[in-house]
């Protein structure tokens, strides 16, 4: 056996031996989905955005109520060149002082309330509530996408494991043929070139097995990445191979799935809410044309160290209470309101177009899954007859070759036809299963293998 063959055999045998000595948790599809929903970073970021939206909603609700603030200013002044008494007005009170160093204190308690602003403040609350619903639907859409990706990878791993079994069986047959070829070469029944071809075929089948194992490892890595598993734990999926019989599975109707998806899919519901939010933005822009009314009230006080009165007496005399009403009427605003209204209307048109585009994409996706399911199912039915014929033909060729009745070329052609038939059967089998499950998922059912 050559060095290359030794390397291939070692790569083919070592992974199973290494895994045998360690515990490997086998995950079902539902366990993978549940774990991803809880740990996926993108989903967790979306949930943080939802919480931020709730904080924004609380703030906009609070803006409907009056605001109250307290302020105080403590200041000192020094007049080094002052030679006589000077009058200093503080909080409307004139004070006469000869002190070069003085201290001043002001205190204020102020309240304001926007009574009416064209209804914009209340509509802002409604708009934020809609935005929070859109954020929640975005999280659901992300979760759906992750579930689809997990199902696709899960199916790919199952398919690759079945393909690996086929490769192992073919490797055993090829090795048996090579051993028989050595005997025939020793008896002078085949040439050295024919023996070399048999050896190459045996090495090729072993290489196919290594390549398939690499595919399984790569799909498993991608699945672990979706699940945010970054440690060195041993990970594998449950060994639930798809049973034959997908030719009998019913394919959901495109129109039925589409109508259900229009009411259930979060991306469609989100686009509809975007249209509603655009209507609110138009109303908010219109509010800029209306007058606004606000109330203000305040309590102020002060004291000054240069006065002959004590600080307490000053504060008693300086205490003042104020109240006011402000009416603001927009007359000319450099087309600001007109521009805002036009942009809001254009934004609504854009959101309506986005909704139509989402509906078109949804139908295209569903129709694509249906076509894939139908084509794979028909190919699976055809592949059963093809595989049966190729298997019988190859078994006969193998027997005839061992008896010296068939040559190497005929044997290898038969092997290629059998490998092709087996791969076609597995691809169409798992392709049918995957696309039918995705159609059911868009209809509102859970993905279940």
Secondary structure as UniProt FT lines:
FT   HELIX           3..20
FT   STRAND          25..27
FT   HELIX           29..39
FT   HELIX           41..62
FT   TURN            63..64
FT   STRAND          67..78
FT   TURN            80..81
FT   STRAND          86..90
FT   TURN            91..92
FT   STRAND          93..97
FT   STRAND          101..116
FT   TURN            118..119
FT   HELIX           120..186
FT   TURN            187..188
FT   HELIX           192..226
FT   TURN            227..228
FT   STRAND          235..237
FT   HELIX           246..248
FT   HELIX           254..264
FT   HELIX           266..286
FT   HELIX           287..289
FT   STRAND          292..304
FT   TURN            305..306
FT   HELIX           311..318
FT   STRAND          320..328
FT   TURN            334..335
FT   HELIX           336..402
FT   TURN            403..404
FT   HELIX           408..443
//
